[in-house]
Amino acid sequence: MSFFRVLFAIIFPPLSVIDKGCGSFFIIFLLTLCGWIPGIIGALVILNNPKY
């Protein structure tokens, strides 16, 4: 996980997971609409998952 991905996850979470697939992008987008903190947490979880 690079520094820029973490920075994007903090500033705009959907942007950080855009290359992980359409489903991940929409899940993080919905979490960000519900609240900024859930979006950040979700993006960091997806970025730290080695399966993606």
mmJSON file of the N, C-alpha and C atoms, coordinates in Angstrom:
{"data_MODEL":{"atom_site":{
"group_PDB":["ATOM","ATOM","ATOM","ATOM","ATOM","ATOM","ATOM","ATOM","ATOM","ATOM","ATOM","ATOM","ATOM","ATOM","ATOM","ATOM","ATOM","ATOM","ATOM","ATOM","ATOM","ATOM","ATOM","ATOM","ATOM","ATOM","ATOM","ATOM","ATOM","ATOM","ATOM","ATOM","ATOM","ATOM","ATOM","ATOM","ATOM","ATOM","ATOM","ATOM","ATOM","ATOM","ATOM","ATOM","ATOM","ATOM","ATOM","ATOM","ATOM","ATOM","ATOM","ATOM","ATOM","ATOM","ATOM","ATOM","ATOM","ATOM","ATOM","ATOM","ATOM","ATOM","ATOM","ATOM","ATOM","ATOM","ATOM","ATOM","ATOM","ATOM","ATOM","ATOM","ATOM","ATOM","ATOM","ATOM","ATOM","ATOM","ATOM","ATOM","ATOM","ATOM","ATOM","ATOM","ATOM","ATOM","ATOM","ATOM","ATOM","ATOM","ATOM","ATOM","ATOM","ATOM","ATOM","ATOM","ATOM","ATOM","ATOM","ATOM","ATOM","ATOM","ATOM","ATOM","ATOM","ATOM","ATOM","ATOM","ATOM","ATOM","ATOM","ATOM","ATOM","ATOM","ATOM","ATOM","ATOM","ATOM","ATOM","ATOM","ATOM","ATOM","ATOM","ATOM","ATOM","ATOM","ATOM","ATOM","ATOM","ATOM","ATOM","ATOM","ATOM","ATOM","ATOM","ATOM","ATOM","ATOM","ATOM","ATOM","ATOM","ATOM","ATOM","ATOM","ATOM","ATOM","ATOM","ATOM","ATOM","ATOM","ATOM","ATOM","ATOM","ATOM","ATOM","ATOM"],
"id":[1,2,3,4,5,6,7,8,9,10,11,12,13,14,15,16,17,18,19,20,21,22,23,24,25,26,27,28,29,30,31,32,33,34,35,36,37,38,39,40,41,42,43,44,45,46,47,48,49,50,51,52,53,54,55,56,57,58,59,60,61,62,63,64,65,66,67,68,69,70,71,72,73,74,75,76,77,78,79,80,81,82,83,84,85,86,87,88,89,90,91,92,93,94,95,96,97,98,99,100,101,102,103,104,105,106,107,108,109,110,111,112,113,114,115,116,117,118,119,120,121,122,123,124,125,126,127,128,129,130,131,132,133,134,135,136,137,138,139,140,141,142,143,144,145,146,147,148,149,150,151,152,153,154,155,156],
"type_symbol":["N","C","C","N","C","C","N","C","C","N","C","C","N","C","C","N","C","C","N","C","C","N","C","C","N","C","C","N","C","C","N","C","C","N","C","C","N","C","C","N","C","C","N","C","C","N","C","C","N","C","C","N","C","C","N","C","C","N","C","C","N","C","C","N","C","C","N","C","C","N","C","C","N","C","C","N","C","C","N","C","C","N","C","C","N","C","C","N","C","C","N","C","C","N","C","C","N","C","C","N","C","C","N","C","C","N","C","C","N","C","C","N","C","C","N","C","C","N","C","C","N","C","C","N","C","C","N","C","C","N","C","C","N","C","C","N","C","C","N","C","C","N","C","C","N","C","C","N","C","C","N","C","C","N","C","C"],
"label_atom_id":["N","CA","C","N","CA","C","N","CA","C","N","CA","C","N","CA","C","N","CA","C","N","CA","C","N","CA","C","N","CA","C","N","CA","C","N","CA","C","N","CA","C","N","CA","C","N","CA","C","N","CA","C","N","CA","C","N","CA","C","N","CA","C","N","CA","C","N","CA","C","N","CA","C","N","CA","C","N","CA","C","N","CA","C","N","CA","C","N","CA","C","N","CA","C","N","CA","C","N","CA","C","N","CA","C","N","CA","C","N","CA","C","N","CA","C","N","CA","C","N","CA","C","N","CA","C","N","CA","C","N","CA","C","N","CA","C","N","CA","C","N","CA","C","N","CA","C","N","CA","C","N","CA","C","N","CA","C","N","CA","C","N","CA","C","N","CA","C","N","CA","C","N","CA","C","N","CA","C","N","CA","C"],
"label_alt_id":[null,null,null,null,null,null,null,null,null,null,null,null,null,null,null,null,null,null,null,null,null,null,null,null,null,null,null,null,null,null,null,null,null,null,null,null,null,null,null,null,null,null,null,null,null,null,null,null,null,null,null,null,null,null,null,null,null,null,null,null,null,null,null,null,null,null,null,null,null,null,null,null,null,null,null,null,null,null,null,null,null,null,null,null,null,null,null,null,null,null,null,null,null,null,null,null,null,null,null,null,null,null,null,null,null,null,null,null,null,null,null,null,null,null,null,null,null,null,null,null,null,null,null,null,null,null,null,null,null,null,null,null,null,null,null,null,null,null,null,null,null,null,null,null,null,null,null,null,null,null,null,null,null,null,null,null],
"label_comp_id":["MET","MET","MET","SER","SER","SER","PHE","PHE","PHE","PHE","PHE","PHE","ARG","ARG","ARG","VAL","VAL","VAL","LEU","LEU","LEU","PHE","PHE","PHE","ALA","ALA","ALA","ILE","ILE","ILE","ILE","ILE","ILE","PHE","PHE","PHE","PRO","PRO","PRO","PRO","PRO","PRO","LEU","LEU","LEU","SER","SER","SER","VAL","VAL","VAL","ILE","ILE","ILE","ASP","ASP","ASP","LYS","LYS","LYS","GLY","GLY","GLY","CYS","CYS","CYS","GLY","GLY","GLY","SER","SER","SER","PHE","PHE","PHE","PHE","PHE","PHE","ILE","ILE","ILE","ILE","ILE","ILE","PHE","PHE","PHE","LEU","LEU","LEU","LEU","LEU","LEU","THR","THR","THR","LEU","LEU","LEU","CYS","CYS","CYS","GLY","GLY","GLY","TRP","TRP","TRP","ILE","ILE","ILE","PRO","PRO","PRO","GLY","GLY","GLY","ILE","ILE","ILE","ILE","ILE","ILE","GLY","GLY","GLY","ALA","ALA","ALA","LEU","LEU","LEU","VAL","VAL","VAL","ILE","ILE","ILE","LEU","LEU","LEU","ASN","ASN","ASN","ASN","ASN","ASN","PRO","PRO","PRO","LYS","LYS","LYS","TYR","TYR","TYR"],
"label_asym_id":["A","A","A","A","A","A","A","A","A","A","A","A","A","A","A","A","A","A","A","A","A","A","A","A","A","A","A","A","A","A","A","A","A","A","A","A","A","A","A","A","A","A","A","A","A","A","A","A","A","A","A","A","A","A","A","A","A","A","A","A","A","A","A","A","A","A","A","A","A","A","A","A","A","A","A","A","A","A","A","A","A","A","A","A","A","A","A","A","A","A","A","A","A","A","A","A","A","A","A","A","A","A","A","A","A","A","A","A","A","A","A","A","A","A","A","A","A","A","A","A","A","A","A","A","A","A","A","A","A","A","A","A","A","A","A","A","A","A","A","A","A","A","A","A","A","A","A","A","A","A","A","A","A","A","A","A"],
"label_entity_id":["1","1","1","1","1","1","1","1","1","1","1","1","1","1","1","1","1","1","1","1","1","1","1","1","1","1","1","1","1","1","1","1","1","1","1","1","1","1","1","1","1","1","1","1","1","1","1","1","1","1","1","1","1","1","1","1","1","1","1","1","1","1","1","1","1","1","1","1","1","1","1","1","1","1","1","1","1","1","1","1","1","1","1","1","1","1","1","1","1","1","1","1","1","1","1","1","1","1","1","1","1","1","1","1","1","1","1","1","1","1","1","1","1","1","1","1","1","1","1","1","1","1","1","1","1","1","1","1","1","1","1","1","1","1","1","1","1","1","1","1","1","1","1","1","1","1","1","1","1","1","1","1","1","1","1","1"],
"label_seq_id":[1,1,1,2,2,2,3,3,3,4,4,4,5,5,5,6,6,6,7,7,7,8,8,8,9,9,9,10,10,10,11,11,11,12,12,12,13,13,13,14,14,14,15,15,15,16,16,16,17,17,17,18,18,18,19,19,19,20,20,20,21,21,21,22,22,22,23,23,23,24,24,24,25,25,25,26,26,26,27,27,27,28,28,28,29,29,29,30,30,30,31,31,31,32,32,32,33,33,33,34,34,34,35,35,35,36,36,36,37,37,37,38,38,38,39,39,39,40,40,40,41,41,41,42,42,42,43,43,43,44,44,44,45,45,45,46,46,46,47,47,47,48,48,48,49,49,49,50,50,50,51,51,51,52,52,52],
"pdbx_PDB_ins_code":[null,null,null,null,null,null,null,null,null,null,null,null,null,null,null,null,null,null,null,null,null,null,null,null,null,null,null,null,null,null,null,null,null,null,null,null,null,null,null,null,null,null,null,null,null,null,null,null,null,null,null,null,null,null,null,null,null,null,null,null,null,null,null,null,null,null,null,null,null,null,null,null,null,null,null,null,null,null,null,null,null,null,null,null,null,null,null,null,null,null,null,null,null,null,null,null,null,null,null,null,null,null,null,null,null,null,null,null,null,null,null,null,null,null,null,null,null,null,null,null,null,null,null,null,null,null,null,null,null,null,null,null,null,null,null,null,null,null,null,null,null,null,null,null,null,null,null,null,null,null,null,null,null,null,null,null],
"Cartn_x":[0.859,0.0,0.903,0.716,1.583,1.029,1.889,1.534,0.384,0.415,-0.621,-1.977,-1.998,-3.274,-3.87,-3.042,-3.53,-4.019,-3.297,-3.711,-5.047,-5.203,-6.479,-7.592,-7.271,-8.275,-8.765,-7.912,-8.315,-9.071,-8.6,-9.223,-10.52,-10.455,-11.625,-11.562,-12.182,-12.047,-12.38,-13.436,-13.7,-12.575,-11.855,-10.763,-9.629,-9.434,-8.33,-8.59,-9.854,-10.162,-10.739,-10.563,-11.19,-10.653,-9.407,-8.858,-9.099,-9.784,-10.082,-11.368,-12.075,-13.295,-14.476,-15.494,-16.685,-17.443,-17.525,-18.246,-17.608,-16.302,-15.591,-15.785,-15.737,-15.919,-17.294,-18.343,-19.695,-19.946,-19.373,-19.513,-18.866,-17.658,-16.968,-17.666,-18.211,-18.957,-20.186,-20.915,-22.087,-21.69,-20.604,-20.135,-19.715,-19.122,-18.719,-19.94,-20.992,-22.225,-22.855,-22.72,-23.255,-22.423,-21.182,-20.283,-18.865,-18.098,-16.741,-15.867,-16.003,-15.185,-15.458,-16.712,-16.916,-16.314,-16.329,-15.715,-14.208,-13.582,-12.132,-11.783,-12.523,-12.257,-12.446,-13.518,-13.764,-12.682,-12.241,-11.19,-9.881,-9.541,-8.305,-8.374,-9.547,-9.701,-9.504,-10.101,-9.952,-8.511,-7.862,-6.475,-5.513,-5.833,-4.959,-5.236,-6.299,-6.647,-5.78,-4.994,-4.095,-4.824,-6.069,-6.8,-7.188,-7.251,-7.681,-6.519],
"Cartn_y":[-1.169,0.0,1.229,2.09,3.248,4.44,5.409,6.62,7.359,7.404,8.126,7.444,6.129,5.418,5.742,5.788,6.137,7.579,8.45,9.852,9.985,9.263,9.277,8.665,7.642,7.021,7.999,8.896,9.883,11.039,11.512,12.673,12.289,11.305,10.865,9.348,8.619,7.16,6.412,6.758,5.996,6.088,7.193,7.35,6.363,5.994,5.102,3.651,3.26,1.861,1.718,2.705,2.677,1.544,1.135,0.05,-1.327,-1.4,-2.676,-3.31,-2.618,-3.159,-2.248,-2.454,-1.615,-1.787,-3.011,-3.274,-2.592,-2.66,-2.011,-0.5,0.047,1.492,1.917,1.201,1.595,1.365,0.314,0.077,1.207,1.581,2.664,3.996,4.187,5.41,5.52,4.418,4.427,4.638,4.008,4.233,5.68,6.283,7.685,8.594,8.244,9.035,8.935,7.775,7.603,8.35,8.522,9.234,9.12,10.133,10.158,9.096,8.918,7.956,6.519,6.076,4.713,4.499,5.515,5.412,5.225,5.957,5.826,4.443,3.974,2.654,1.568,1.65,0.659,0.662,1.843,1.935,1.352,1.63,1.089,-0.423,-0.944,-2.401,-3.045,-2.477,-3.032,-2.903,-1.795,-1.62,-2.564,-2.931,-3.826,-5.286,-5.607,-6.995,-7.511,-8.56,-9.038,-9.768,-10.147,-10.86,-9.963,-8.659,-7.738,-7.28],
"Cartn_z":[0.0,0.0,0.0,-0.979,-1.115,-0.323,-0.176,0.55,-0.134,-1.473,-2.205,-2.084,-2.02,-1.834,-0.475,0.543,1.879,1.894,1.226,1.147,0.417,-0.705,-1.42,-0.571,0.223,1.081,2.145,2.569,3.576,2.936,1.795,1.157,0.443,-0.437,-1.204,-1.353,-0.427,-0.387,-1.679,-2.432,-3.658,-4.694,-4.713,-5.664,-5.393,-4.15,-3.814,-4.216,-4.37,-4.704,-6.11,-6.953,-8.273,-9.142,-8.952,-9.763,-9.15,-8.029,-7.378,-7.893,-8.74,-9.325,-9.091,-9.902,-9.862,-8.545,-8.059,-6.818,-5.626,-5.544,-4.438,-4.481,-5.683,-5.826,-5.314,-5.715,-5.305,-3.821,-3.257,-1.817,-1.035,-1.425,-0.726,-0.974,-2.163,-2.444,-1.544,-1.381,-0.498,0.958,1.378,2.749,2.964,1.958,2.065,2.119,1.402,1.482,2.872,3.5,4.863,5.885,5.601,6.507,6.018,6.273,5.763,6.422,7.725,8.477,8.028,7.861,7.34,5.959,5.128,3.814,3.901,4.801,4.995,5.512,6.504,7.077,6.029,5.261,4.216,3.154,2.75,1.739,2.256,3.498,4.055,4.213,4.538,4.634,3.265,2.244,0.896,0.418,0.71,0.283,1.017,2.245,3.012,2.753,2.046,1.762,0.609,0.838,-0.222,-1.364,-1.183,-2.226,-3.396,-3.185,-4.252,-5.02],
"occupancy":[1.0,1.0,1.0,1.0,1.0,1.0,1.0,1.0,1.0,1.0,1.0,1.0,1.0,1.0,1.0,1.0,1.0,1.0,1.0,1.0,1.0,1.0,1.0,1.0,1.0,1.0,1.0,1.0,1.0,1.0,1.0,1.0,1.0,1.0,1.0,1.0,1.0,1.0,1.0,1.0,1.0,1.0,1.0,1.0,1.0,1.0,1.0,1.0,1.0,1.0,1.0,1.0,1.0,1.0,1.0,1.0,1.0,1.0,1.0,1.0,1.0,1.0,1.0,1.0,1.0,1.0,1.0,1.0,1.0,1.0,1.0,1.0,1.0,1.0,1.0,1.0,1.0,1.0,1.0,1.0,1.0,1.0,1.0,1.0,1.0,1.0,1.0,1.0,1.0,1.0,1.0,1.0,1.0,1.0,1.0,1.0,1.0,1.0,1.0,1.0,1.0,1.0,1.0,1.0,1.0,1.0,1.0,1.0,1.0,1.0,1.0,1.0,1.0,1.0,1.0,1.0,1.0,1.0,1.0,1.0,1.0,1.0,1.0,1.0,1.0,1.0,1.0,1.0,1.0,1.0,1.0,1.0,1.0,1.0,1.0,1.0,1.0,1.0,1.0,1.0,1.0,1.0,1.0,1.0,1.0,1.0,1.0,1.0,1.0,1.0,1.0,1.0,1.0,1.0,1.0,1.0],
"B_iso_or_equiv":[0.0,0.0,0.0,0.0,0.0,0.0,0.0,0.0,0.0,0.0,0.0,0.0,0.0,0.0,0.0,0.0,0.0,0.0,0.0,0.0,0.0,0.0,0.0,0.0,0.0,0.0,0.0,0.0,0.0,0.0,0.0,0.0,0.0,0.0,0.0,0.0,0.0,0.0,0.0,0.0,0.0,0.0,0.0,0.0,0.0,0.0,0.0,0.0,0.0,0.0,0.0,0.0,0.0,0.0,0.0,0.0,0.0,0.0,0.0,0.0,0.0,0.0,0.0,0.0,0.0,0.0,0.0,0.0,0.0,0.0,0.0,0.0,0.0,0.0,0.0,0.0,0.0,0.0,0.0,0.0,0.0,0.0,0.0,0.0,0.0,0.0,0.0,0.0,0.0,0.0,0.0,0.0,0.0,0.0,0.0,0.0,0.0,0.0,0.0,0.0,0.0,0.0,0.0,0.0,0.0,0.0,0.0,0.0,0.0,0.0,0.0,0.0,0.0,0.0,0.0,0.0,0.0,0.0,0.0,0.0,0.0,0.0,0.0,0.0,0.0,0.0,0.0,0.0,0.0,0.0,0.0,0.0,0.0,0.0,0.0,0.0,0.0,0.0,0.0,0.0,0.0,0.0,0.0,0.0,0.0,0.0,0.0,0.0,0.0,0.0,0.0,0.0,0.0,0.0,0.0,0.0],
"pdbx_formal_charge":[null,null,null,null,null,null,null,null,null,null,null,null,null,null,null,null,null,null,null,null,null,null,null,null,null,null,null,null,null,null,null,null,null,null,null,null,null,null,null,null,null,null,null,null,null,null,null,null,null,null,null,null,null,null,null,null,null,null,null,null,null,null,null,null,null,null,null,null,null,null,null,null,null,null,null,null,null,null,null,null,null,null,null,null,null,null,null,null,null,null,null,null,null,null,null,null,null,null,null,null,null,null,null,null,null,null,null,null,null,null,null,null,null,null,null,null,null,null,null,null,null,null,null,null,null,null,null,null,null,null,null,null,null,null,null,null,null,null,null,null,null,null,null,null,null,null,null,null,null,null,null,null,null,null,null,null],
"auth_seq_id":[1,1,1,2,2,2,3,3,3,4,4,4,5,5,5,6,6,6,7,7,7,8,8,8,9,9,9,10,10,10,11,11,11,12,12,12,13,13,13,14,14,14,15,15,15,16,16,16,17,17,17,18,18,18,19,19,19,20,20,20,21,21,21,22,22,22,23,23,23,24,24,24,25,25,25,26,26,26,27,27,27,28,28,28,29,29,29,30,30,30,31,31,31,32,32,32,33,33,33,34,34,34,35,35,35,36,36,36,37,37,37,38,38,38,39,39,39,40,40,40,41,41,41,42,42,42,43,43,43,44,44,44,45,45,45,46,46,46,47,47,47,48,48,48,49,49,49,50,50,50,51,51,51,52,52,52],
"auth_comp_id":["MET","MET","MET","SER","SER","SER","PHE","PHE","PHE","PHE","PHE","PHE","ARG","ARG","ARG","VAL","VAL","VAL","LEU","LEU","LEU","PHE","PHE","PHE","ALA","ALA","ALA","ILE","ILE","ILE","ILE","ILE","ILE","PHE","PHE","PHE","PRO","PRO","PRO","PRO","PRO","PRO","LEU","LEU","LEU","SER","SER","SER","VAL","VAL","VAL","ILE","ILE","ILE","ASP","ASP","ASP","LYS","LYS","LYS","GLY","GLY","GLY","CYS","CYS","CYS","GLY","GLY","GLY","SER","SER","SER","PHE","PHE","PHE","PHE","PHE","PHE","ILE","ILE","ILE","ILE","ILE","ILE","PHE","PHE","PHE","LEU","LEU","LEU","LEU","LEU","LEU","THR","THR","THR","LEU","LEU","LEU","CYS","CYS","CYS","GLY","GLY","GLY","TRP","TRP","TRP","ILE","ILE","ILE","PRO","PRO","PRO","GLY","GLY","GLY","ILE","ILE","ILE","ILE","ILE","ILE","GLY","GLY","GLY","ALA","ALA","ALA","LEU","LEU","LEU","VAL","VAL","VAL","ILE","ILE","ILE","LEU","LEU","LEU","ASN","ASN","ASN","ASN","ASN","ASN","PRO","PRO","PRO","LYS","LYS","LYS","TYR","TYR","TYR"],
"auth_asym_id":["A","A","A","A","A","A","A","A","A","A","A","A","A","A","A","A","A","A","A","A","A","A","A","A","A","A","A","A","A","A","A","A","A","A","A","A","A","A","A","A","A","A","A","A","A","A","A","A","A","A","A","A","A","A","A","A","A","A","A","A","A","A","A","A","A","A","A","A","A","A","A","A","A","A","A","A","A","A","A","A","A","A","A","A","A","A","A","A","A","A","A","A","A","A","A","A","A","A","A","A","A","A","A","A","A","A","A","A","A","A","A","A","A","A","A","A","A","A","A","A","A","A","A","A","A","A","A","A","A","A","A","A","A","A","A","A","A","A","A","A","A","A","A","A","A","A","A","A","A","A","A","A","A","A","A","A"],
"auth_atom_id":["N","CA","C","N","CA","C","N","CA","C","N","CA","C","N","CA","C","N","CA","C","N","CA","C","N","CA","C","N","CA","C","N","CA","C","N","CA","C","N","CA","C","N","CA","C","N","CA","C","N","CA","C","N","CA","C","N","CA","C","N","CA","C","N","CA","C","N","CA","C","N","CA","C","N","CA","C","N","CA","C","N","CA","C","N","CA","C","N","CA","C","N","CA","C","N","CA","C","N","CA","C","N","CA","C","N","CA","C","N","CA","C","N","CA","C","N","CA","C","N","CA","C","N","CA","C","N","CA","C","N","CA","C","N","CA","C","N","CA","C","N","CA","C","N","CA","C","N","CA","C","N","CA","C","N","CA","C","N","CA","C","N","CA","C","N","CA","C","N","CA","C","N","CA","C","N","CA","C","N","CA","C"],
"pdbx_PDB_model_num":[1,1,1,1,1,1,1,1,1,1,1,1,1,1,1,1,1,1,1,1,1,1,1,1,1,1,1,1,1,1,1,1,1,1,1,1,1,1,1,1,1,1,1,1,1,1,1,1,1,1,1,1,1,1,1,1,1,1,1,1,1,1,1,1,1,1,1,1,1,1,1,1,1,1,1,1,1,1,1,1,1,1,1,1,1,1,1,1,1,1,1,1,1,1,1,1,1,1,1,1,1,1,1,1,1,1,1,1,1,1,1,1,1,1,1,1,1,1,1,1,1,1,1,1,1,1,1,1,1,1,1,1,1,1,1,1,1,1,1,1,1,1,1,1,1,1,1,1,1,1,1,1,1,1,1,1]
}}}
